[in-house]
Amino acid sequence: MQLKKRLYGFFKTITMMGEAEISIFFLVILFNFTNKLKALYIWASFGLICFINVGVLKQLYAEPRPFWLSQDISP
């Protein structure tokens, strides 16, 4: 696989932000330094966005993996 060096940093950052440890870290920091009602609202919004991303958008896109279609590609 070829790497596009120009966009590599951008996509690496987006990937890092999607990891659970990073998200939970920022949510805990937010919860400790803001109003609890606002923090709860942000936590609920974050949860809804994650649910929509994983539950709905992935099902709408639902394209098979390349190695499911071709026997020449091994995972």
Residue pairs with C-beta under 8 A, 6 or more apart in sequence:
16 22
17 23
23 46
27 39
27 42
27 43
27 46
30 39
30 42
31 39
31 43
34 42
65 75
66 73
67 73
67 74
67 75
